[in-house]
Amino acid sequence: MAVLELRGVSKQFTSQGATVEAVREVSLALEPAEFFSLLGPSGCGKTTLLRMIAGFDSPSAGEILLNGASIAHLPPYRRNVNTVFQSYALFPHLCVRDNVEFGLKRKEGMRKGAVVDAASLVARVLEQVRLEGKESRMPAQLSGGERQRVALARALVLAPDVLLLDEPLSALDPQLRKQVRGELKDLQRRVGVTFLFVTHDQEEALSLSTRMAVMNAGLVEQTGSPRELYNRPGTRFVASFLGAMNWIDGVGVRPESTRIAPAPGANAVVTGTVFLGSVQHIEARLESGEIVTSQIAHGGALFAPGDRVCVSWDESDEVRFPT
């Protein structure tokens, strides 16, 4: 059984007399212990979908099921899902331990006769997120990555069936994002909780996900593993959104699959080069007038604008869609 299932979920808003379809008939099923990402541009409906799962918004149509039971009628505090927000929403006046313990005490307080060893639970989850020894620190004394781990610990201590993460890495600088991304993936593997991760960052979704869904204009365009979606996109939007793509007479070829070599057999002219450290991007204009980008390894052949070159690729690397 799927731990979380969406069946034809839609959400409409009315603005100045006009109806806006934020989410349109989305159906998804998340398996236990998988890392599932919702990827799409701003305004595509991914955060609205997350808010409906959390209970902050109600769907206009469709069903939301947790472990096979409908939860669409339940308030947020009665759904066994927890959310890590973009801002982390930590209490600035509480130390790490008290931030993590806050939701646990409130939840247990709602249960008549509930007895919980909060101290041991908090200690265990802080160990899971590797914050041992920092229990007494205030949020202002923590790095961005540490604050994110406190937010994760506060959600995980409640033992949710699904952890919802709304762009939790967006506030971090690029170098720290890569570090925290690795920690997040490792944490999910160790705790075994299903993660539903919302992001507009293609690299994050591709590197973290077991499976992922690409959204556009309220619709899920394609669902599958990162490798499947990148190598065999189902729509032109998915192909372009997941990474750079050369379009030559309607055929798509990734830059890393596009070869470029000095003449003879020249069919293009170099128009620009970009050095990116480990790789270089070489831009060239084909005889047909189309611009293509080829990605070559650092230390490869040097090219300069005006060089005559031969651009080629294998047919097996082509992405085609019905016209």
N, C-alpha and C positions, 0 to 999 in steps of 0.2 A: 504494500500500500504506500502511495505517495504521502510524505509527511505534510506537504502543502500542495493544494490543487486549486487552480483557478479555472472556472468554467464559464466562458463567454462573458467575462467581466467588462462592463462599460461604465464610463462616467461622463456625464454631461453637466456643463455649467451654463448658466444664463447670465449674459453680460450685456447691459444696455438693450435689452429686448431681443438679443440674438443668442442662439444656442450654440455652444462650443463643445465639440466632442473631444475631450482630453484623452480618453482611453476608449478603444473600440474593439469589443468582442475578443478580449485576450484570454487565451486558454493555455495554461502551463501546468506542469506537474514536477515538483521537486522531490527528489529521492532523499532518504535519510543519509545524513553525513556528507552531502555533496556541497561543493562551493559553486553556487549558481550566480551569474552576473547578469544584470539588466544593463545593456549598453545602448546609448543613443545620444543625440544632440540635445541641447537645452530645449525644453518645451515639447519634447516628444511624448511625455506622459509617464515616464518611468518613476518619478517621485510621487506622482498622484497614485500610481499603482501601489507603491510601497505604503503610502498613507492609508489606503483602503485595507490593506492586509493588517496594518497595525491597529486599525479602528478609528483613526482620526478623521477619515472621510467615509461616507457610505456609497456603495456602488449604485448606479442608476439601474443596472441590470446585471444578471449573472450570479454565480455562487462562489464563495470562498470557503474551502474546507481545510481543516487542520486535523490530521490523522483520521480522515474520513467523515468528520462531523462538521456541519455548517457552523461558521463563527460570525457570519455577516451581521447577525442581530446582537452580538455581544459587545459591551463597551471595552475599551482598550485594556483596562486592568483585569478583565476576565479572560483575556486571550493569552495563551502561553507562548507569546512571541515578545521579543524585546528589541528596542531600536537604539542604535548608536547614531547620533545625529552628527551633521557636518561640523557643528561648533563644539561637540562633545558635551555641552550643557552641564559641566561640573559645578558643584557648589563652591564658590571661592572661599567661603568661610569655614569649610570642612576639610580636614586632612584626608589623605588617601584612604585610610582605613574607614573613616566615617562616610566618605563618599560612596564607597563600595557597599557598606553595610546599610545605607539609608533605605534603598528599595527593598532589601531583604527584610528589614524590621517592619516596614509598612505592609508588605505582602503577608508576612506571618501574623501580623496583628489583626488582619482581616479574618483569620481563621480561628474560630472558637477553640480554645484549649490547645492551640498550636504551641509546640515547644521546639526550639531550634537552637543548636549550638552555633550562633552566628560567628563567634570568634574563630572557630576551626574552619568553617566554610570560607570566611573571608581570607584566612591565612592560606588555605589551599588554592583559591582562585588567584590570589596575588602571586603565589609561586608559579602558577600556570602561565601568567603573563610576565613573569620575571621582574617583579617589583619588590622582592623581599628586601627588607632593610630600609624601605622608603615609605613605610606605613604612616609615619608621623609628619610627612612633608605636606605642605599646602600646594594647591595647584600652581600658584605663582612661582614656586620653587622647582617646578618640573619642566623638562624640555617638551617640545611639541609631541614627540613620539611617546614620551612617558604619559602625557595627558591622554593621548589616544588609548594607551593601554589601561589607564584607570577607567575610562569610559567602557572599554570592552569588559573589564573585570566586573564593573557594576551591573552590566547586562548578563554576563555569564553566571554570576553567583545565584541568579534566579532560576537556573537550569531551564532555559527556554527550549522549546522544540525547534524553533527557527529564530536565528538572529538576523535582524534587518539592519543593513549598514548603508546609510545615505551619504555617499561621497565622503567617507571619513578621512580620506588622505588629502583632500583638496587644499587644506589650510597649511600643509607642510611644504617646505622648500624641496626642489627636485631631488637633491641628493638624499635627504631624509626620507622622502617618499619611497625611494627604491629600497632603503633599509627596512622601513616599517612594512613595506609590501611583503618582503620575505618573512618577517616576523609574523605577519597576519596569516600567511599561508601555512606556516609551521604550526601556529596556534590552532588553526581550524583542524588540521590533521590530528593534533594531540587530544583536543577536547571532543572531537567527533560530533559537533553540533552542525546542523544544516545552516549555511550562511547564504543569505540573499543580499547581494552586493550591487548597489546602484552606482554607476559611474558614466562619465562621458569620455573617459580616457581609454583609448583602444589598447594601449600597452598594458594598463592595469588589468583589463578584462581578459586579454589573451594570456597573460602570465599567471593569473590567479585561478582562473575558472576550471572546474571540472566540465561544466557545460555553461552555455550562455545564450541569451536571446538579444537580438538586435532590434530596437524599436525605432519607428519613424512615424511621425504624425499620428500618434495614438495606437498604431498597429504594431504587432510583432511580425517583422519581415522574415525572420529565420531563426531557428533554434538548433543547436548542435554543439559539438565540441569546438574549442577554439581552432584546432587544426582543420576541421571540416569547413567551418565558416570562412576561414582565411583562404584555404586552397580551392574550395568549391562553393563560392558564394551563390546564393539562390537568386539574388536580384542585383541590379547595377548599383543600387544604393548601398547594399551590404558590401559589395566588392570595393567601392570607393571609400566607404566609411572606415573599414578595417585597416586601411593602409594605402600608400601611394599606388596608383595604377596608371599605366600607359594605355590610352585608348587609340587604337590604330584601325581606322575603317570599321569601328564598332566592335573590335576584338580587344579584350583586356589582357595585358601582360604586366606582371609585377616588375619593378625596377631590378630586383635581385635576380630575376630570370631573363633579363635583357642583356645580351652580350654586346660589347663594343670593342672594336679592334681597328688599328690603323689600316689604311688602304694597302693592297688593292681590293677591288670589289666594292669601292666606296659607294654608299647610297645615302649618306647624310653628312651634315657639316656641324661640328661642335659649336654651340652657341654660348655655353657657360659651364663652369665647374664650381662645385662646392665641397670644401674639405670639412669632414665631420669627425676627424680623429681616426677611428678604426676603419672607416669606409669613406669613399668619395662618391659624389653624385655627378655624373657627366650628362649634361643636357645637349641634345642634338636635334637638328631639324632634318626630317626625312625629305626625300625628293618630292613626295606628295604634299609637303608643307606641314605635316603634323610634327609636333614636338614630343620627343620621348626622353625619358630619364633612365640611365643605366647606373646601377650601383656596383662599384668595384671595390675590392679590398684595398686597404692601406698598403702602399708599397708597390701597387700595380703600375701599369703604364701611365705616363703623364700625358695629358691632353691640354690643349689650349684652344680658345675660340678661333674659329677659322680652319681648324684641322679637318681634312677629309677623312671620314671613318666609315667602317662597315658595321651596321647595327643588325643583329639577328636574335632569334630565340627559337626554342623548340615548340612544335605544335602542341605537345602534351602540356605545356605551361599556359596555353591560351584559355581564357575565360570567355565564353560566348553566351549570349542570351537571344531568345527569339525576337525577331524584328517585327 
